[in-house]
Amino acid sequence: MKCTAKAPANIAFLKYWGKSDDLLRLPANSSFSMNLSEAFTLTTVECSDSLNRDVIEFEGETVSEKETHRVIGFLGAIRSRSGIRSFSHVRTKNSFPKGTGIASSASGFAALTLAATSAMGLALSEKELSILARLGSGSACRSIPDGFVMWEKGTTSETSFAHSIAQPTFWDLRDILCIVDSCMKKISTTDGHAGVKTSPLWEERMTHLAQVESAMLHAFTEKNFSLFGQIVEDECMNMHAVMQSQSPPLYYWNETTTMLMDKIHGWRTEGIEVYYTIDAGANVHVLCESKNLSQVMHLLQGLSGILKMVINAPSKGAHVVNEHLF
Ligand code: PMV
Protein backbone atom coordinates (compact mmCIF):
# COMPACT_ATOMS: atom_id res chain seq x y z
CA MET A 1 0.00 0.00 0.00
CA LYS A 2 1.12 3.56 -0.73
CA CYS A 3 0.44 6.56 1.47
CA THR A 4 1.55 10.22 1.47
CA ALA A 5 1.45 12.49 4.51
CA LYS A 6 2.08 16.20 4.96
CA ALA A 7 3.32 17.53 8.30
CA PRO A 8 4.25 21.05 9.42
CA ALA A 9 7.35 22.19 11.23
CA ASN A 10 6.52 23.84 14.54
CA ILE A 11 7.91 26.73 16.55
CA ALA A 12 8.13 26.26 20.31
CA PHE A 13 6.91 29.12 22.49
CA LEU A 14 7.73 27.13 25.63
CA LYS A 15 10.90 25.26 24.72
CA TYR A 16 11.90 21.63 25.07
CA TRP A 17 15.54 21.57 26.08
CA GLY A 18 16.80 18.56 28.00
CA LYS A 19 15.47 15.05 28.52
CA SER A 20 14.55 12.95 31.52
CA ASP A 21 15.04 9.75 29.48
CA ASP A 22 17.37 9.72 26.47
CA LEU A 23 16.27 6.45 24.96
CA LEU A 24 12.53 7.14 25.14
CA ARG A 25 13.05 10.82 24.36
CA LEU A 26 11.05 11.89 27.40
CA PRO A 27 11.46 15.64 27.86
CA ALA A 28 12.48 17.22 31.15
CA ASN A 29 9.59 19.68 30.81
CA SER A 30 6.33 20.12 28.92
CA SER A 31 6.47 22.40 25.87
CA PHE A 32 4.04 24.47 23.83
CA SER A 33 4.22 25.25 20.10
CA MET A 34 2.47 26.45 16.96
CA ASN A 35 2.45 24.53 13.69
CA LEU A 36 3.79 26.51 10.74
CA SER A 37 1.76 26.76 7.54
CA GLU A 38 4.60 27.31 5.06
CA ALA A 39 7.36 25.07 6.44
CA PHE A 40 6.35 21.46 5.92
CA THR A 41 7.45 18.00 4.78
CA LEU A 42 5.70 15.70 2.32
CA THR A 43 6.52 11.99 2.58
CA THR A 44 5.35 9.05 0.50
CA VAL A 45 5.82 5.49 1.76
CA GLU A 46 5.08 2.37 -0.25
CA CYS A 47 5.56 -1.17 1.03
CA SER A 48 6.57 -3.59 -1.66
CA ASP A 49 7.40 -7.31 -1.73
CA SER A 50 9.81 -6.68 -4.62
CA LEU A 51 12.25 -4.72 -2.40
CA ASN A 52 15.04 -6.47 -0.52
CA ARG A 53 15.85 -3.39 1.64
CA ASP A 54 14.35 -0.03 2.59
CA VAL A 55 14.97 2.66 -0.05
CA ILE A 56 15.12 6.22 1.29
CA GLU A 57 15.16 9.22 -1.06
CA PHE A 58 15.23 12.89 -0.15
CA GLU A 59 14.12 15.06 -3.07
CA GLY A 60 16.61 17.80 -3.88
CA GLU A 61 18.81 17.05 -0.87
CA THR A 62 21.88 15.09 -0.03
CA VAL A 63 21.51 13.30 3.26
CA SER A 64 24.16 11.82 5.50
CA GLU A 65 24.46 8.10 6.19
CA LYS A 66 23.67 8.81 9.84
CA GLU A 67 20.34 10.46 8.92
CA THR A 68 19.44 7.61 6.55
CA HIS A 69 20.18 5.06 9.30
CA ARG A 70 17.97 6.93 11.74
CA VAL A 71 15.06 6.76 9.24
CA ILE A 72 15.66 3.07 8.50
CA GLY A 73 15.77 2.23 12.22
CA PHE A 74 12.51 4.09 12.77
CA LEU A 75 10.83 2.32 9.82
CA GLY A 76 11.98 -1.02 11.23
CA ALA A 77 10.29 -0.27 14.56
CA ILE A 78 7.00 0.54 12.79
CA ARG A 79 7.33 -2.56 10.62
CA SER A 80 7.74 -4.91 13.57
CA ARG A 81 4.72 -3.31 15.22
CA SER A 82 2.61 -3.78 12.06
CA GLY A 83 3.57 -7.38 11.44
CA ILE A 84 4.25 -6.50 7.76
CA ARG A 85 7.41 -8.09 6.40
CA SER A 86 7.95 -6.18 3.15
CA PHE A 87 10.41 -3.30 2.89
CA SER A 88 9.47 0.27 2.07
CA HIS A 89 10.24 2.83 -0.58
CA VAL A 90 10.27 6.28 1.07
CA ARG A 91 10.53 9.61 -0.72
CA THR A 92 10.47 12.88 1.16
CA LYS A 93 10.45 16.54 0.19
CA ASN A 94 10.63 19.72 2.26
CA SER A 95 8.93 23.01 1.36
CA PHE A 96 12.10 24.68 2.63
CA PRO A 97 15.35 23.78 0.93
CA LYS A 98 18.07 22.19 3.02
CA GLY A 99 20.82 24.67 3.75
CA THR A 100 18.36 27.33 4.87
CA GLY A 101 19.03 26.35 8.46
CA ILE A 102 15.44 25.27 9.19
CA ALA A 103 15.33 22.09 11.23
CA SER A 104 13.39 19.47 9.32
CA SER A 105 13.37 16.68 11.90
CA ALA A 106 10.02 17.67 13.48
CA SER A 107 8.06 17.86 10.21
CA GLY A 108 10.11 14.98 8.76
CA PHE A 109 9.46 12.45 11.50
CA ALA A 110 5.81 13.51 11.88
CA ALA A 111 5.18 12.99 8.14
CA LEU A 112 7.11 9.71 8.16
CA THR A 113 5.16 8.43 11.17
CA LEU A 114 1.79 9.05 9.56
CA ALA A 115 2.77 7.88 6.05
CA ALA A 116 4.57 4.73 7.22
CA THR A 117 1.93 3.60 9.73
CA SER A 118 -0.84 4.15 7.15
CA ALA A 119 1.12 2.37 4.39
CA MET A 120 1.66 -0.57 6.74
CA GLY A 121 -2.04 -0.75 7.56
CA LEU A 122 -1.85 0.52 11.14
CA ALA A 123 -4.74 2.83 12.05
CA LEU A 124 -3.36 4.72 15.03
CA SER A 125 -5.02 7.40 17.14
CA GLU A 126 -3.57 10.92 17.25
CA LYS A 127 -2.10 10.14 20.66
CA GLU A 128 -0.44 6.95 19.41
CA LEU A 129 0.96 8.79 16.37
CA SER A 130 2.34 11.54 18.60
CA ILE A 131 4.04 9.00 20.89
CA LEU A 132 5.57 7.23 17.91
CA ALA A 133 6.75 10.49 16.28
CA ARG A 134 8.38 11.47 19.60
CA LEU A 135 10.52 8.35 19.42
CA GLY A 136 11.79 9.52 16.01
CA SER A 137 12.55 13.09 17.09
CA GLY A 138 11.22 14.72 20.29
CA SER A 139 9.64 17.86 18.86
CA ALA A 140 8.07 15.82 16.00
CA CYS A 141 5.33 14.75 18.41
CA ARG A 142 4.09 18.37 18.40
CA SER A 143 3.67 18.33 14.59
CA ILE A 144 0.96 15.65 14.75
CA PRO A 145 -2.00 17.54 16.35
CA ASP A 146 -3.57 20.69 14.86
CA GLY A 147 -2.78 24.33 15.53
CA PHE A 148 -1.46 25.26 18.96
CA VAL A 149 -0.06 22.22 20.69
CA MET A 150 1.02 21.19 24.17
CA TRP A 151 3.46 18.30 24.66
CA GLU A 152 2.85 16.91 28.13
CA LYS A 153 6.19 15.71 29.43
CA GLY A 154 4.70 12.58 31.04
CA THR A 155 6.60 10.06 33.09
CA THR A 156 6.43 7.06 30.73
CA SER A 157 6.35 6.58 26.98
CA GLU A 158 2.55 6.25 27.06
CA THR A 159 2.03 9.49 28.97
CA SER A 160 4.42 11.69 26.98
CA PHE A 161 2.53 12.98 23.93
CA ALA A 162 1.23 16.18 22.38
CA HIS A 163 -2.35 17.38 22.02
CA SER A 164 -4.01 20.43 20.54
CA ILE A 165 -5.06 23.14 22.96
CA ALA A 166 -6.45 25.43 20.25
CA GLN A 167 -7.28 25.14 16.57
CA PRO A 168 -5.29 27.19 14.00
CA THR A 169 -8.18 29.67 13.73
CA PHE A 170 -8.08 30.46 17.47
CA TRP A 171 -5.58 33.30 17.08
CA ASP A 172 -4.37 34.94 13.88
CA LEU A 173 -0.71 35.05 14.82
CA ARG A 174 2.08 35.32 12.27
CA ASP A 175 5.54 33.85 12.51
CA ILE A 176 7.84 35.59 10.05
CA LEU A 177 10.71 33.17 9.82
CA CYS A 178 13.79 35.25 9.02
CA ILE A 179 16.47 33.01 7.56
CA VAL A 180 19.82 34.55 8.37
CA ASP A 181 22.11 31.56 8.03
CA SER A 182 22.47 29.07 5.23
CA CYS A 183 24.58 26.59 7.22
CA MET A 184 23.55 23.38 8.88
CA LYS A 185 23.74 23.28 12.68
CA LYS A 186 27.23 22.48 13.93
CA ILE A 187 25.93 20.63 16.97
CA SER A 188 22.81 18.50 16.71
CA THR A 189 19.97 19.01 19.18
CA THR A 190 20.44 15.38 20.27
CA ASP A 191 23.95 16.25 21.49
CA GLY A 192 22.72 19.56 22.86
CA HIS A 193 19.98 17.96 25.00
CA ALA A 194 22.59 15.61 26.44
CA GLY A 195 24.66 18.47 27.87
CA VAL A 196 21.95 20.50 29.66
CA LYS A 197 22.80 19.38 33.16
CA THR A 198 26.30 20.84 32.86
CA SER A 199 24.76 24.33 32.87
CA PRO A 200 24.68 25.95 36.33
CA LEU A 201 21.40 27.57 35.22
CA TRP A 202 19.64 24.30 34.44
CA GLU A 203 18.11 23.51 37.86
CA GLU A 204 16.83 27.03 38.16
CA ARG A 205 15.23 26.81 34.71
CA MET A 206 13.41 23.64 35.73
CA THR A 207 12.01 25.27 38.88
CA HIS A 208 11.03 28.43 37.03
CA LEU A 209 9.23 26.72 34.11
CA ALA A 210 6.00 25.73 35.90
CA GLN A 211 5.30 29.38 36.53
CA VAL A 212 6.24 30.32 32.93
CA GLU A 213 3.88 27.66 31.59
CA SER A 214 0.85 28.89 33.51
CA ALA A 215 1.57 32.56 32.74
CA MET A 216 2.07 31.79 29.04
CA LEU A 217 -1.11 29.73 28.77
CA HIS A 218 -3.08 32.41 30.58
CA ALA A 219 -1.84 35.13 28.17
CA PHE A 220 -2.56 32.78 25.24
CA THR A 221 -6.11 32.03 26.35
CA GLU A 222 -6.77 35.74 26.86
CA LYS A 223 -5.11 36.52 23.49
CA ASN A 224 -3.08 39.18 25.27
CA PHE A 225 -0.35 39.58 22.67
CA SER A 226 1.88 42.01 24.59
CA LEU A 227 1.98 39.74 27.59
CA PHE A 228 2.23 36.55 25.54
CA GLY A 229 5.02 37.89 23.32
CA GLN A 230 7.06 39.08 26.29
CA ILE A 231 6.76 35.71 28.06
CA VAL A 232 7.70 33.85 24.85
CA GLU A 233 10.73 36.08 24.29
CA ASP A 234 11.90 35.76 27.92
CA GLU A 235 11.51 31.98 27.71
CA CYS A 236 13.61 31.88 24.53
CA MET A 237 16.35 33.86 26.27
CA ASN A 238 16.19 31.55 29.29
CA MET A 239 16.72 28.47 27.09
CA HIS A 240 19.59 30.15 25.23
CA ALA A 241 21.20 31.13 28.56
CA VAL A 242 21.23 27.41 29.44
CA MET A 243 22.57 26.50 25.98
CA GLN A 244 25.33 29.09 26.18
CA SER A 245 26.38 28.03 29.69
CA GLN A 246 26.45 24.29 28.93
CA SER A 247 29.70 22.46 28.50
CA PRO A 248 30.58 22.55 25.66
CA PRO A 249 28.67 25.82 25.19
CA LEU A 250 26.19 26.07 22.36
CA TYR A 251 26.11 29.43 20.71
CA TYR A 252 23.80 29.31 17.72
CA TRP A 253 23.38 33.00 16.83
CA ASN A 254 25.22 35.12 14.29
CA GLU A 255 25.49 38.88 13.93
CA THR A 256 22.23 39.19 11.95
CA THR A 257 20.45 37.28 14.73
CA THR A 258 21.57 39.75 17.39
CA MET A 259 20.95 42.72 15.08
CA LEU A 260 17.34 41.53 14.64
CA MET A 261 16.90 41.04 18.38
CA ASP A 262 18.08 44.62 18.99
CA LYS A 263 15.85 46.02 16.24
CA ILE A 264 12.80 44.25 17.63
CA HIS A 265 13.49 45.63 21.12
CA GLY A 266 13.81 49.09 19.56
CA TRP A 267 10.59 48.79 17.53
CA ARG A 268 8.74 47.88 20.72
CA THR A 269 9.89 51.07 22.42
CA GLU A 270 8.23 52.84 19.48
CA GLY A 271 4.97 51.04 20.32
CA ILE A 272 5.11 48.31 17.65
CA GLU A 273 3.82 44.97 18.91
CA VAL A 274 6.48 42.56 17.74
CA TYR A 275 8.47 39.87 19.58
CA TYR A 276 10.85 37.06 18.65
CA THR A 277 11.81 33.53 19.50
CA ILE A 278 14.77 31.42 18.33
CA ASP A 279 15.30 27.64 18.36
CA ALA A 280 18.60 25.78 18.03
CA GLY A 281 19.89 27.90 15.17
CA ALA A 282 20.57 31.45 14.04
CA ASN A 283 17.22 32.01 12.33
CA VAL A 284 14.81 34.38 14.03
CA HIS A 285 11.06 33.76 14.31
CA VAL A 286 9.49 37.22 14.38
CA LEU A 287 6.05 37.12 15.98
CA CYS A 288 3.16 39.53 15.48
CA GLU A 289 -0.60 39.55 15.08
CA SER A 290 -1.86 39.46 11.47
CA LYS A 291 -3.27 42.99 11.77
CA ASN A 292 0.31 44.28 12.21
CA LEU A 293 1.93 42.05 9.58
CA SER A 294 2.41 44.65 6.83
CA GLN A 295 3.91 47.17 9.26
CA VAL A 296 6.37 44.57 10.60
CA MET A 297 7.22 43.28 7.10
CA HIS A 298 7.93 46.85 5.97
CA LEU A 299 10.41 47.26 8.84
CA LEU A 300 12.07 43.88 8.21
CA GLN A 301 12.42 44.57 4.48
CA GLY A 302 14.46 47.65 5.32
CA LEU A 303 17.17 45.57 7.00
CA SER A 304 20.17 43.90 5.44
CA GLY A 305 21.49 40.43 6.29
CA ILE A 306 18.20 38.51 6.05
CA LEU A 307 18.53 35.90 3.30
CA LYS A 308 14.85 35.00 3.06
CA MET A 309 11.57 35.52 4.92
CA VAL A 310 8.79 32.97 5.20
CA ILE A 311 5.45 34.17 6.57
CA ASN A 312 3.73 31.42 8.53
CA ALA A 313 0.19 31.31 9.88
CA PRO A 314 -0.97 28.68 12.41
CA SER A 315 -1.67 25.43 10.59
CA LYS A 316 -3.19 22.02 11.05
CA GLY A 317 -1.04 19.07 12.01
CA ALA A 318 0.01 15.95 10.11
CA HIS A 319 -2.56 14.63 7.63
CA VAL A 320 -2.83 12.27 4.70
CA VAL A 321 -2.87 13.82 1.21
CA ASN A 322 -3.91 12.32 -2.12
CA GLU A 323 -0.96 13.31 -4.27
CA HIS A 324 2.02 10.99 -4.07
CA LEU A 325 5.70 11.86 -4.65
CA PHE A 326 6.17 8.80 -6.90
O1 PMV B 1 13.28 17.74 18.74
P1 PMV B 1 14.69 18.17 18.84
O2 PMV B 1 15.58 17.14 19.46
O3 PMV B 1 15.22 18.70 17.52
O4 PMV B 1 14.77 19.42 19.88
C1 PMV B 1 14.17 20.67 19.64
C2 PMV B 1 14.78 21.70 20.51
C3 PMV B 1 14.35 23.15 20.27
O5 PMV B 1 14.00 23.37 18.92
C4 PMV B 1 15.54 24.05 20.61
C5 PMV B 1 13.21 23.57 21.17
C6 PMV B 1 11.84 23.02 20.83
O6 PMV B 1 11.06 22.85 21.76
O7 PMV B 1 11.53 22.81 19.65
Boltz pocket constraint, residues with backbone or C-beta under 6 A from the ligand:
constraints:
  - pocket:
      binder: B
      contacts: [[A, 10], [A, 11], [A, 12], [A, 14], [A, 15], [A, 16], [A, 17], [A, 31], [A, 103], [A, 105], [A, 106], [A, 137], [A, 138], [A, 139], [A, 140], [A, 189], [A, 190], [A, 193], [A, 278], [A, 279], [A, 280]]
      max_distance: 6.0
